[in-house]
């Protein structure tokens, strides 16, 4: 048996110890932990893999830069803007909500910080959801899709093949920078393909992101240049549908639009 390596990580102020051998199965829980709660500081959760584990589809240099530089930059910007806003005391009730509450009420954020916060929250969330559903696949094996996901694909797209064709077409047609997502439409209980430009997150539009591809050039240019189509094909090799279903279940575990049950509701009377 291979050796088990222990990691210590701190996510939203909570210390967690987990093993390298078990970490992939806990990956989604760790990445999403705390997103629906208020925090003084939002870190970038570490990946339970080495960067070169994503070869041959994503090169180690790009993965490291994407995670340690780009995602960290988005988190740093978010924490800076939040610190400034919270210190000002303006609209303090909204400032104490979790990120989802802020982004859903972004037009109530003081104008001085509104656009910076829209982009930094979006960039932070986008990268967490992007990394949460990937895992190494060095042999390029086909990955099974659960009966739950098959049923949802059938209901929403007729079948998985139609979904992936729609997703690929939308990804190729996206102009400039942004993301293409598989999202859940709350209360309607179906999935759809959704495009967000720059660093806007689908939560801003009331959608729940399940799976997303980062189409900023920093995600692929070193290895694929302007060949976005090849990058998309390689990305599919790393999509882990077990993790996609875990993200779906995470959204299913609560209803973010029911103010009676969740703490990020914003009340105009407060």
Backbone as CSV, one residue per row, in Angstrom:
resi,resn,N_x,N_y,N_z,CA_x,CA_y,CA_z,C_x,C_y,C_z
1,UNK,0.837,-1.189,0.000,0.000,0.000,0.000,0.876,1.246,0.000
2,UNK,0.373,2.306,-0.654,1.125,3.541,-0.680,1.048,4.246,0.650
3,UNK,1.952,5.153,0.869,1.988,5.897,2.118,0.823,6.869,2.190
4,UNK,0.392,7.122,3.411,-0.653,8.114,3.635,-0.011,9.373,4.189
5,UNK,-0.249,10.484,3.547,0.343,11.748,3.953,-0.734,12.575,4.630
6,UNK,-0.416,13.147,5.813,-1.386,13.961,6.528,-1.209,15.425,6.172
7,UNK,-2.345,16.094,5.944,-2.353,17.525,5.691,-3.057,18.218,6.845
8,UNK,-2.616,19.415,7.178,-3.362,20.288,8.079,-3.741,21.499,7.268
9,UNK,-4.999,21.816,7.223,-5.443,22.998,6.504,-6.449,23.743,7.351
10,UNK,-6.534,25.027,7.133,-7.494,25.852,7.859,-8.437,26.457,6.851
11,UNK,-9.718,26.155,6.977,-10.728,26.644,6.061,-11.759,27.429,6.855
12,UNK,-11.887,28.723,6.575,-12.844,29.577,7.256,-12.701,29.464,8.772
13,UNK,-11.446,29.456,9.227,-11.187,29.459,10.657,-11.258,28.111,11.334
14,UNK,-11.535,27.040,10.594,-11.652,25.701,11.174,-10.464,24.856,10.745
15,UNK,-9.718,24.323,11.705,-8.575,23.467,11.387,-9.057,22.071,11.033
16,UNK,-8.516,21.501,9.950,-8.901,20.164,9.517,-7.641,19.364,9.236
17,UNK,-7.589,18.141,9.716,-6.502,17.229,9.384,-7.087,16.113,8.540
18,UNK,-6.479,15.841,7.398,-6.995,14.782,6.548,-5.843,14.145,5.792
19,UNK,-6.040,12.935,5.342,-4.963,12.200,4.678,-5.012,12.399,3.184
20,UNK,-3.850,12.297,2.570,-3.790,12.438,1.114,-4.621,11.360,0.440
21,UNK,-4.642,10.161,1.021,-5.372,9.062,0.399,-6.875,9.278,0.478
22,UNK,-7.355,9.936,1.553,-8.794,10.155,1.690,-9.208,11.537,1.205
23,UNK,-8.234,12.423,1.002,-8.560,13.807,0.674,-9.429,13.967,-0.565
24,UNK,-9.184,13.245,-1.673,-10.031,13.438,-2.845,-11.518,13.256,-2.558
25,UNK,-11.870,12.286,-1.706,-13.286,12.070,-1.418,-13.869,13.188,-0.572
26,UNK,-12.999,13.914,0.157,-13.444,15.020,0.991,-13.305,16.356,0.284
27,UNK,-12.732,16.324,-0.912,-12.344,17.528,-1.627,-13.481,18.537,-1.733
28,UNK,-14.644,18.119,-2.182,-15.757,19.041,-2.391,-16.200,19.659,-1.078
29,UNK,-16.323,18.833,-0.036,-16.748,19.349,1.263,-15.786,20.417,1.771
30,UNK,-14.500,20.192,1.588,-13.501,21.149,2.049,-13.557,22.430,1.221
31,UNK,-13.679,22.296,-0.091,-13.702,23.469,-0.956,-14.917,24.362,-0.685
32,UNK,-16.062,23.747,-0.418,-17.300,24.507,-0.251,-17.574,24.898,1.201
33,UNK,-16.811,24.324,2.113,-17.053,24.571,3.524,-17.011,26.055,3.851
34,UNK,-18.070,26.552,4.474,-18.088,27.935,4.934,-18.604,28.948,3.945
35,UNK,-18.854,28.559,2.690,-19.330,29.537,1.708,-20.687,30.113,2.085
36,UNK,-21.479,29.361,2.824,-22.808,29.834,3.204,-22.828,30.413,4.615
37,UNK,-21.628,30.784,5.132,-21.544,31.394,6.452,-20.700,32.667,6.388
38,UNK,-20.952,33.561,7.321,-20.132,34.766,7.455,-18.715,34.391,7.878
39,UNK,-17.735,35.097,7.363,-16.360,34.894,7.778,-15.620,36.226,7.729
40,UNK,-14.669,36.389,8.629,-13.825,37.586,8.616,-12.811,37.522,7.473
41,UNK,-12.461,36.305,7.072,-11.411,36.122,6.070,-11.744,34.907,5.215
42,UNK,-11.587,35.043,3.888,-11.887,33.959,2.960,-10.591,33.476,2.300
43,UNK,-10.144,32.268,2.633,-8.912,31.721,2.048,-9.210,30.943,0.766
44,UNK,-8.166,30.577,0.063,-8.288,29.643,-1.059,-7.948,28.258,-0.522
45,UNK,-8.919,27.352,-0.420,-8.620,25.999,0.076,-7.594,25.312,-0.810
46,UNK,-6.661,24.595,-0.183,-5.647,23.913,-0.969,-6.254,22.703,-1.666
47,UNK,-5.636,22.323,-2.759,-6.078,21.144,-3.498,-5.473,19.885,-2.887
48,UNK,-6.210,18.780,-2.861,-5.671,17.532,-2.301,-4.873,16.738,-3.326
49,UNK,-4.258,17.446,-4.270,-3.466,16.800,-5.311,-2.208,17.618,-5.540
50,UNK,-1.218,17.003,-6.144,-0.065,17.748,-6.623,-0.426,18.328,-7.986
51,UNK,0.201,19.442,-8.328,-0.162,20.112,-9.581,0.142,19.254,-10.804
52,UNK,1.204,18.463,-10.738,1.508,17.645,-11.915,0.642,16.389,-12.003
53,UNK,-0.221,16.171,-11.010,-1.158,15.048,-11.093,-2.172,15.241,-12.221
54,UNK,-2.332,16.467,-12.695,-3.327,16.740,-13.731,-2.774,16.562,-15.144
55,UNK,-1.503,16.208,-15.222,-0.921,15.853,-16.521,-1.602,14.581,-17.032
56,UNK,-1.693,14.386,-18.324,-1.150,15.206,-19.404,-2.102,16.298,-19.894
57,UNK,-3.219,16.493,-19.227,-4.251,17.394,-19.747,-4.042,18.845,-19.329
58,UNK,-3.704,19.059,-18.055,-3.331,20.384,-17.578,-1.877,20.307,-17.113
59,UNK,-1.042,21.201,-17.600,0.354,21.170,-17.188,0.523,21.755,-15.792
60,UNK,1.535,21.281,-15.094,1.752,21.655,-13.702,1.981,23.156,-13.548
61,UNK,2.706,23.767,-14.478,3.007,25.197,-14.388,1.719,26.015,-14.405
62,UNK,0.804,25.664,-15.303,-0.457,26.394,-15.398,-1.319,26.158,-14.162
63,UNK,-1.392,24.905,-13.718,-2.200,24.599,-12.538,-1.695,25.346,-11.316
64,UNK,-0.390,25.380,-11.129,0.164,26.068,-9.971,-0.107,27.571,-10.039
65,UNK,0.111,28.149,-11.214,-0.140,29.585,-11.366,-1.622,29.911,-11.187
66,UNK,-2.469,29.047,-11.718,-3.914,29.269,-11.631,-4.379,29.233,-10.176
67,UNK,-3.882,28.267,-9.429,-4.327,28.094,-8.048,-3.608,29.034,-7.080
68,UNK,-2.272,29.113,-7.173,-1.493,29.850,-6.183,-1.379,31.331,-6.488
69,UNK,-1.612,31.719,-7.741,-1.493,33.133,-8.091,-2.851,33.754,-8.429
70,UNK,-3.520,33.211,-9.431,-4.777,33.829,-9.864,-5.859,33.717,-8.787
71,UNK,-6.098,32.497,-8.305,-7.138,32.319,-7.283,-6.775,33.065,-5.999
72,UNK,-5.500,33.047,-5.626,-5.063,33.775,-4.441,-5.246,35.282,-4.611
73,UNK,-4.998,35.775,-5.815,-5.192,37.193,-6.085,-6.659,37.597,-5.917
74,UNK,-7.579,36.736,-6.415,-9.002,37.032,-6.260,-9.389,37.042,-4.778
75,UNK,-8.857,36.086,-4.018,-9.163,36.026,-2.590,-8.596,37.233,-1.856
76,UNK,-7.384,37.625,-2.196,-6.749,38.774,-1.551,-7.532,40.052,-1.815
77,UNK,-7.984,40.219,-3.067,-8.782,41.393,-3.407,-10.090,41.388,-2.634
78,UNK,-10.729,40.227,-2.550,-11.986,40.114,-1.818,-11.796,40.503,-0.354
79,UNK,-10.793,39.956,0.288,-10.577,40.233,1.703,-10.233,41.694,1.956
80,UNK,-9.492,42.299,1.038,-9.156,43.717,1.181,-10.400,44.585,1.096
81,UNK,-11.245,44.335,0.088,-12.455,45.147,-0.093,-13.403,44.961,1.082
82,UNK,-13.576,43.722,1.523,-14.458,43.471,2.657,-13.963,44.174,3.919
83,UNK,-12.654,44.139,4.138,-12.089,44.778,5.328,-12.349,46.281,5.307
84,UNK,-12.152,46.911,4.152,-12.388,48.352,4.031,-13.856,48.688,4.261
85,UNK,-14.731,47.932,3.626,-16.167,48.199,3.744,-16.637,47.989,5.185
86,UNK,-16.275,46.881,5.787,-16.727,46.588,7.139,-16.193,47.614,8.136
87,UNK,-14.980,48.089,7.914,-14.412,49.097,8.815,-15.135,50.426,8.710
88,UNK,-15.750,50.691,7.556,-16.451,51.966,7.367,-17.752,52.041,8.161
89,UNK,-18.352,50.885,8.447,-19.620,50.868,9.165,-20.832,51.124,8.291
90,UNK,-20.623,51.335,6.991,-21.745,51.598,6.088,-22.502,50.301,5.786
91,UNK,-23.811,50.375,5.931,-24.673,49.218,5.665,-24.112,47.966,6.340
92,UNK,-23.937,48.077,7.655,-23.259,47.033,8.415,-23.993,45.695,8.398
93,UNK,-25.326,45.730,8.305,-26.089,44.484,8.292,-25.750,43.646,7.065
94,UNK,-25.720,44.282,5.906,-25.372,43.572,4.678,-23.919,43.099,4.711
95,UNK,-23.044,43.896,5.290,-21.622,43.558,5.343,-21.346,42.323,6.191
96,UNK,-22.295,41.947,7.046,-22.112,40.788,7.910,-22.762,39.525,7.353
97,UNK,-23.326,39.612,6.150,-23.902,38.427,5.525,-22.809,37.565,4.898
98,UNK,-23.087,36.290,4.653,-22.171,35.467,3.857,-22.071,36.014,2.433
99,UNK,-21.120,35.501,1.672,-20.875,36.013,0.323,-22.104,35.921,-0.566
100,UNK,-22.880,34.823,-0.446,-24.065,34.679,-1.291,-25.069,35.789,-1.020
101,UNK,-25.221,36.161,0.248,-26.140,37.239,0.588,-25.691,38.567,0.019
102,UNK,-24.389,38.803,0.042,-23.859,40.052,-0.516,-24.068,40.113,-2.021
103,UNK,-23.725,39.011,-2.705,-23.771,39.032,-4.161,-25.215,39.094,-4.668
104,UNK,-26.157,38.535,-3.897,-27.560,38.599,-4.287,-28.160,39.973,-4.025
105,UNK,-27.488,40.768,-3.206,-27.948,42.124,-2.894,-26.887,43.158,-3.259
106,UNK,-26.158,42.877,-4.336,-24.999,43.697,-4.684,-25.373,45.157,-4.926
107,UNK,-26.569,45.432,-5.404,-26.961,46.816,-5.669,-27.195,47.620,-4.405
108,UNK,-27.240,46.934,-3.259,-27.369,47.627,-1.979,-26.015,47.888,-1.324
109,UNK,-24.958,47.331,-1.897,-23.613,47.585,-1.394,-23.247,49.035,-1.702
110,UNK,-22.642,49.767,-0.763,-22.235,51.149,-1.037,-21.440,51.261,-2.335
111,UNK,-21.733,52.296,-3.119,-21.171,52.444,-4.459,-19.643,52.400,-4.479
112,UNK,-19.015,52.885,-3.428,-17.557,52.937,-3.379,-16.927,51.566,-3.536
113,UNK,-17.612,50.513,-3.049,-17.043,49.163,-3.069,-17.818,48.198,-3.971
114,UNK,-18.897,48.671,-4.587,-19.825,47.751,-5.255,-19.183,46.944,-6.375
115,UNK,-18.550,47.599,-7.331,-18.007,46.877,-8.477,-16.813,46.011,-8.096
116,UNK,-15.959,46.527,-7.212,-14.842,45.709,-6.742,-15.356,44.460,-6.042
117,UNK,-16.420,44.614,-5.259,-16.954,43.468,-4.527,-17.646,42.493,-5.471
118,UNK,-18.376,43.004,-6.453,-19.029,42.131,-7.430,-18.004,41.239,-8.117
119,UNK,-16.906,41.845,-8.554,-15.884,41.093,-9.277,-15.070,40.190,-8.368
120,UNK,-14.752,40.660,-7.164,-13.905,39.845,-6.295,-14.665,38.676,-5.683
121,UNK,-15.927,38.879,-5.302,-16.732,37.744,-4.834,-16.900,36.750,-5.974
122,UNK,-17.236,37.251,-7.148,-17.414,36.371,-8.297,-16.154,35.588,-8.611
123,UNK,-15.016,36.266,-8.648,-13.765,35.593,-8.956,-13.399,34.549,-7.920
124,UNK,-13.666,34.862,-6.670,-13.379,33.912,-5.591,-14.256,32.675,-5.724
125,UNK,-15.562,32.863,-5.876,-16.483,31.736,-5.995,-16.222,30.936,-7.269
126,UNK,-15.965,31.630,-8.363,-15.745,30.941,-9.633,-14.593,29.949,-9.541
127,UNK,-13.510,30.356,-8.906,-12.358,29.465,-8.831,-12.595,28.308,-7.873
128,UNK,-13.326,28.531,-6.807,-13.636,27.424,-5.910,-14.479,26.380,-6.631
129,UNK,-15.509,26.809,-7.352,-16.357,25.846,-8.055,-15.602,25.199,-9.217
130,UNK,-14.703,25.922,-9.857,-13.911,25.345,-10.950,-13.042,24.198,-10.437
131,UNK,-12.288,24.441,-9.371,-11.375,23.419,-8.854,-12.107,22.272,-8.160
132,UNK,-13.282,22.547,-7.601,-13.973,21.550,-6.775,-14.389,20.309,-7.550
133,UNK,-14.590,20.416,-8.853,-15.139,19.291,-9.619,-14.105,18.612,-10.510
134,UNK,-12.827,18.927,-10.315,-11.767,18.306,-11.105,-10.994,17.298,-10.267
135,UNK,-10.496,16.261,-10.915,-9.572,15.334,-10.262,-8.681,14.710,-11.333
136,UNK,-7.484,14.261,-10.953,-6.551,13.681,-11.930,-7.144,12.466,-12.635
137,UNK,-6.725,12.303,-13.884,-7.179,11.168,-14.685,-6.066,10.814,-15.682
138,UNK,-4.922,10.364,-15.172,-3.733,10.210,-16.022,-3.912,9.256,-17.194
139,UNK,-4.806,8.278,-17.085,-5.016,7.324,-18.174,-6.164,7.719,-19.092
140,UNK,-6.804,8.846,-18.807,-7.888,9.314,-19.665,-9.089,8.396,-19.680
141,UNK,-9.372,7.776,-18.549,-10.471,6.818,-18.470,-11.830,7.518,-18.516
142,UNK,-12.806,6.822,-19.085,-14.170,7.339,-19.078,-14.708,7.303,-17.653
143,UNK,-15.429,8.337,-17.277,-15.931,8.417,-15.918,-17.434,8.178,-15.892
144,UNK,-17.847,7.365,-14.936,-19.255,7.012,-14.839,-20.088,8.175,-14.309
145,UNK,-21.306,8.221,-14.762,-22.269,9.219,-14.292,-23.348,8.474,-13.508
146,UNK,-23.677,8.982,-12.343,-24.642,8.296,-11.484,-26.043,8.343,-12.079
147,UNK,-26.924,7.502,-11.558,-28.314,7.493,-12.004,-28.993,8.834,-11.729
148,UNK,-28.610,9.465,-10.634,-29.191,10.780,-10.315,-28.840,11.792,-11.396
149,UNK,-27.561,11.858,-11.771,-27.147,12.803,-12.801,-27.747,12.447,-14.154
150,UNK,-27.812,11.144,-14.475,-28.428,10.728,-15.742,-29.878,11.172,-15.815
151,UNK,-30.590,11.039,-14.700,-31.989,11.442,-14.652,-32.137,12.948,-14.867
152,UNK,-31.237,13.721,-14.255,-31.290,15.169,-14.416,-30.918,15.591,-15.835
153,UNK,-29.939,14.917,-16.418,-29.590,15.211,-17.806,-30.763,14.892,-18.724
154,UNK,-31.444,13.800,-18.455,-32.585,13.421,-19.278,-33.701,14.457,-19.167
155,UNK,-33.954,14.898,-17.948,-35.025,15.870,-17.730,-34.702,17.229,-18.337
156,UNK,-33.423,17.606,-18.264,-33.026,18.957,-18.657,-32.530,19.067,-20.092
157,UNK,-31.898,17.994,-20.625,-31.263,18.075,-21.943,-31.606,16.896,-22.858
158,UNK,-32.474,16.022,-22.461,-32.819,14.767,-23.124,-31.819,13.675,-22.756
159,UNK,-30.500,14.009,-22.803,-29.493,13.038,-22.375,-28.164,13.761,-22.120
160,UNK,-27.197,13.026,-21.618,-25.895,13.604,-21.292,-25.173,14.089,-22.543
161,UNK,-25.301,13.351,-23.626,-24.629,13.740,-24.872,-25.086,15.113,-25.336
162,UNK,-26.400,15.358,-25.294,-26.918,16.666,-25.694,-26.394,17.769,-24.780
163,UNK,-26.326,17.475,-23.483,-25.787,18.465,-22.557,-24.360,18.827,-22.931
164,UNK,-23.513,17.817,-23.142,-22.110,18.092,-23.415,-21.924,18.808,-24.748
165,UNK,-22.759,18.494,-25.736,-22.699,19.210,-27.020,-23.062,20.678,-26.826
166,UNK,-24.107,20.935,-26.062,-24.532,22.307,-25.797,-23.460,23.065,-25.022
167,UNK,-22.878,22.387,-24.043,-21.843,23.008,-23.217,-20.625,23.357,-24.075
168,UNK,-20.207,22.422,-24.933,-19.049,22.661,-25.797,-19.298,23.808,-26.767
169,UNK,-20.461,23.828,-27.379,-20.795,24.886,-28.344,-20.780,26.254,-27.665
170,UNK,-21.376,26.319,-26.474,-21.420,27.579,-25.736,-20.016,28.014,-25.340
171,UNK,-19.170,27.067,-24.953,-17.806,27.385,-24.541,-16.977,27.912,-25.708
172,UNK,-17.159,27.326,-26.883,-16.417,27.772,-28.057,-16.884,29.143,-28.534
173,UNK,-18.137,29.442,-28.315,-18.704,30.700,-28.812,-18.537,31.864,-27.849
174,UNK,-18.122,31.586,-26.610,-17.950,32.672,-25.644,-16.847,33.609,-26.118
175,UNK,-17.170,34.870,-26.253,-16.195,35.858,-26.708,-15.418,36.390,-25.514
176,UNK,-14.111,36.426,-25.654,-13.236,36.970,-24.632,-13.247,36.102,-23.376
177,UNK,-13.177,36.736,-22.195,-12.993,36.004,-20.949,-14.310,35.717,-20.230
178,UNK,-14.343,34.610,-19.519,-15.534,34.282,-18.753,-15.594,32.805,-18.426
179,UNK,-16.784,32.340,-18.125,-17.010,30.954,-17.720,-18.275,30.425,-18.381
180,UNK,-18.309,29.129,-18.583,-19.552,28.462,-18.973,-19.859,27.455,-17.879
181,UNK,-21.128,27.394,-17.513,-21.545,26.638,-16.334,-22.672,25.663,-16.640
182,UNK,-22.683,24.575,-15.893,-23.891,23.787,-15.689,-24.460,24.309,-14.384
183,UNK,-25.677,24.832,-14.422,-26.268,25.416,-13.227,-27.609,24.763,-12.921
184,UNK,-27.963,24.795,-11.669,-29.285,24.373,-11.215,-30.154,25.614,-11.094
185,UNK,-31.365,25.526,-11.608,-32.334,26.614,-11.462,-33.152,26.321,-10.205
186,UNK,-32.961,27.097,-9.136,-33.631,26.794,-7.870,-35.143,26.723,-8.018
187,UNK,-35.730,25.835,-7.252,-37.179,25.629,-7.181,-37.735,24.979,-8.441
188,UNK,-37.105,25.207,-9.591,-37.585,24.604,-10.839,-37.077,23.164,-10.976
189,UNK,-35.985,22.848,-10.257,-35.446,21.487,-10.231,-34.981,20.979,-11.599
190,UNK,-34.444,21.884,-12.408,-33.824,21.415,-13.649,-32.476,22.116,-13.815
191,UNK,-31.671,21.611,-14.737,-30.348,22.151,-15.006,-30.345,22.846,-16.356
192,UNK,-29.423,23.798,-16.517,-29.271,24.452,-17.811,-27.828,24.911,-17.960
193,UNK,-27.455,25.282,-19.172,-26.123,25.827,-19.444,-26.206,27.344,-19.364
194,UNK,-25.241,27.936,-18.680,-25.287,29.377,-18.402,-23.910,29.972,-18.637
195,UNK,-23.853,31.158,-19.214,-22.608,31.861,-19.487,-22.474,33.061,-18.558
196,UNK,-21.288,33.227,-17.982,-21.024,34.445,-17.211,-19.737,35.077,-17.729
197,UNK,-19.775,36.376,-17.941,-18.626,37.092,-18.495,-17.735,37.619,-17.376
198,UNK,-16.487,37.836,-17.716,-15.440,38.270,-16.784,-15.499,37.396,-15.525
199,UNK,-15.661,37.994,-14.341,-15.677,37.200,-13.114,-17.051,37.200,-12.433
200,UNK,-18.101,37.458,-13.180,-19.444,37.410,-12.607,-19.796,35.951,-12.298
201,UNK,-20.385,35.719,-11.136,-20.777,34.359,-10.749,-22.266,34.160,-10.976
202,UNK,-22.697,32.950,-11.374,-24.122,32.702,-11.642,-25.056,32.986,-10.462
203,UNK,-24.542,32.935,-9.239,-25.382,33.237,-8.083,-25.959,34.646,-8.190
204,UNK,-25.234,35.544,-8.859,-25.725,36.911,-9.054,-27.052,36.938,-9.791
205,UNK,-27.251,35.939,-10.649,-28.477,35.862,-11.442,-29.461,34.848,-10.872
206,UNK,-29.221,34.405,-9.651,-30.136,33.462,-9.016,-29.926,32.017,-9.423
207,UNK,-28.796,31.715,-10.064,-28.485,30.352,-10.474,-27.530,29.709,-9.475
208,UNK,-27.514,28.390,-9.428,-26.629,27.651,-8.543,-25.607,26.875,-9.375
209,UNK,-24.339,27.298,-9.393,-23.327,26.627,-10.224,-23.014,25.221,-9.735
210,UNK,-23.028,24.278,-10.671,-22.736,22.870,-10.381,-21.376,22.469,-10.952
211,UNK,-21.101,22.941,-12.157,-19.880,22.591,-12.877,-19.528,23.767,-13.766
212,UNK,-18.250,24.165,-13.781,-17.886,25.309,-14.609,-16.506,25.187,-15.203
213,UNK,-16.357,25.712,-16.418,-15.054,25.756,-17.067,-14.577,27.201,-17.114
214,UNK,-13.339,27.414,-16.719,-12.714,28.730,-16.744,-12.153,28.957,-18.138
215,UNK,-12.641,30.000,-18.817,-12.212,30.280,-20.183,-11.351,31.533,-20.279
216,UNK,-10.841,31.994,-19.141,-9.802,33.001,-19.185,-8.531,32.342,-19.739
217,UNK,-7.755,33.106,-20.481,-6.580,32.530,-21.128,-5.544,32.016,-20.138
218,UNK,-5.534,32.540,-18.918,-4.551,32.031,-17.949,-4.791,30.554,-17.628
219,UNK,-5.990,30.055,-17.966,-6.318,28.661,-17.674,-5.683,27.680,-18.649
220,UNK,-5.292,28.167,-19.835,-4.875,27.201,-20.851,-3.806,27.673,-21.826
221,UNK,-3.459,28.957,-21.831,-2.637,29.483,-22.917,-1.256,28.840,-22.984
222,UNK,-0.636,28.574,-21.835,0.714,28.012,-21.836,0.779,26.693,-22.602
223,UNK,-0.216,25.847,-22.432,-0.211,24.532,-23.076,-0.927,24.526,-24.425
224,UNK,-2.021,25.282,-24.525,-2.873,25.151,-25.707,-2.893,26.389,-26.612
225,UNK,-2.247,27.460,-26.196,-2.271,28.663,-27.013,-3.695,29.113,-27.267
226,UNK,-4.018,29.408,-28.526,-5.379,29.854,-28.836,-6.297,28.697,-29.237
227,UNK,-5.862,27.475,-28.968,-6.668,26.302,-29.316,-7.629,25.981,-28.165
228,UNK,-8.653,26.790,-28.048,-9.613,26.601,-26.961,-10.332,25.261,-27.070
229,UNK,-10.577,24.812,-28.282,-11.303,23.552,-28.474,-10.550,22.379,-27.855
230,UNK,-9.225,22.348,-28.034,-8.430,21.269,-27.455,-8.414,21.359,-25.924
231,UNK,-8.343,22.579,-25.428,-8.405,22.780,-23.974,-9.716,22.242,-23.412
232,UNK,-10.824,22.505,-24.073,-12.130,22.029,-23.602,-12.175,20.505,-23.588
233,UNK,-11.639,19.872,-24.656,-11.602,18.403,-24.691,-10.790,17.849,-23.523
234,UNK,-9.679,18.500,-23.225,-8.829,18.040,-22.124,-9.510,18.264,-20.776
235,UNK,-10.194,19.379,-20.637,-10.915,19.670,-19.385,-11.932,18.581,-19.072
236,UNK,-12.636,18.091,-20.083,-13.622,17.027,-19.849,-12.973,15.774,-19.266
237,UNK,-11.721,15.515,-19.622,-11.031,14.335,-19.089,-10.820,14.431,-17.578
238,UNK,-10.835,15.652,-17.053,-10.588,15.875,-15.630,-11.870,16.112,-14.835
239,UNK,-12.977,16.282,-15.523,-14.253,16.482,-14.822,-14.623,15.193,-14.098
240,UNK,-14.888,15.306,-12.832,-15.218,14.161,-11.974,-16.696,14.265,-11.607
241,UNK,-17.531,13.438,-12.245,-18.966,13.550,-12.038,-19.399,13.170,-10.621
242,UNK,-18.586,12.403,-9.911,-18.897,12.157,-8.500,-18.841,13.468,-7.722
243,UNK,-17.866,14.301,-8.045,-17.740,15.589,-7.378,-18.832,16.551,-7.838
244,UNK,-19.193,16.480,-9.105,-20.290,17.311,-9.607,-21.574,17.010,-8.827
245,UNK,-21.839,15.726,-8.612,-23.033,15.350,-7.852,-22.939,15.823,-6.399
246,UNK,-21.730,15.827,-5.836,-21.580,16.331,-4.475,-21.901,17.822,-4.402
247,UNK,-21.478,18.570,-5.412,-21.822,19.995,-5.443,-23.333,20.164,-5.553
248,UNK,-23.956,19.372,-6.412,-25.407,19.410,-6.547,-26.086,19.119,-5.214
249,UNK,-25.618,18.087,-4.516,-26.200,17.745,-3.225,-25.988,18.846,-2.195
250,UNK,-24.859,19.528,-2.309,-24.588,20.650,-1.402,-25.638,21.744,-1.593
251,UNK,-25.954,22.040,-2.841,-27.009,23.030,-3.098,-28.366,22.511,-2.643
252,UNK,-28.610,21.248,-2.858,-29.888,20.668,-2.458,-30.090,20.664,-0.946
253,UNK,-28.986,20.763,-0.208,-29.083,20.662,1.249,-29.703,21.892,1.897
254,UNK,-29.876,22.920,1.126,-30.544,24.113,1.650,-31.172,24.870,0.492
255,UNK,-32.056,25.790,0.824,-32.672,26.636,-0.191,-32.231,28.065,0.072
256,UNK,-31.299,28.592,-0.717,-30.758,29.917,-0.441,-31.749,31.047,-0.678
257,UNK,-32.927,30.719,-1.163,-33.902,31.768,-1.431,-35.034,31.764,-0.414
258,UNK,-34.884,30.986,0.643,-35.897,30.939,1.699,-35.345,31.653,2.926
259,UNK,-35.757,32.906,3.186,-35.187,33.678,4.288,-35.518,33.107,5.654
260,UNK,-36.486,32.206,5.747,-36.863,31.649,7.045,-35.854,30.633,7.536
261,UNK,-35.036,30.098,6.626,-34.158,29.003,7.008,-32.672,29.341,6.916
262,UNK,-32.323,30.488,6.333,-30.910,30.730,6.088,-30.495,32.145,6.429
263,UNK,-29.257,32.257,6.895,-28.805,33.473,7.523,-28.382,34.566,6.557
264,UNK,-28.364,34.291,5.232,-27.879,35.350,4.362,-29.007,36.192,3.759
265,UNK,-30.235,36.032,4.258,-31.324,36.894,3.816,-31.057,38.315,4.260
266,UNK,-31.352,39.262,3.383,-31.173,40.678,3.716,-32.544,41.318,3.822
267,UNK,-32.803,41.943,4.937,-34.103,42.563,5.190,-33.975,44.066,5.094
268,UNK,-34.743,44.673,4.199,-34.673,46.130,4.011,-34.988,46.908,5.288
269,UNK,-35.699,46.276,6.202,-36.092,46.994,7.410,-35.004,47.000,8.468
270,UNK,-33.938,46.210,8.255,-32.879,46.146,9.266,-31.957,47.365,9.171
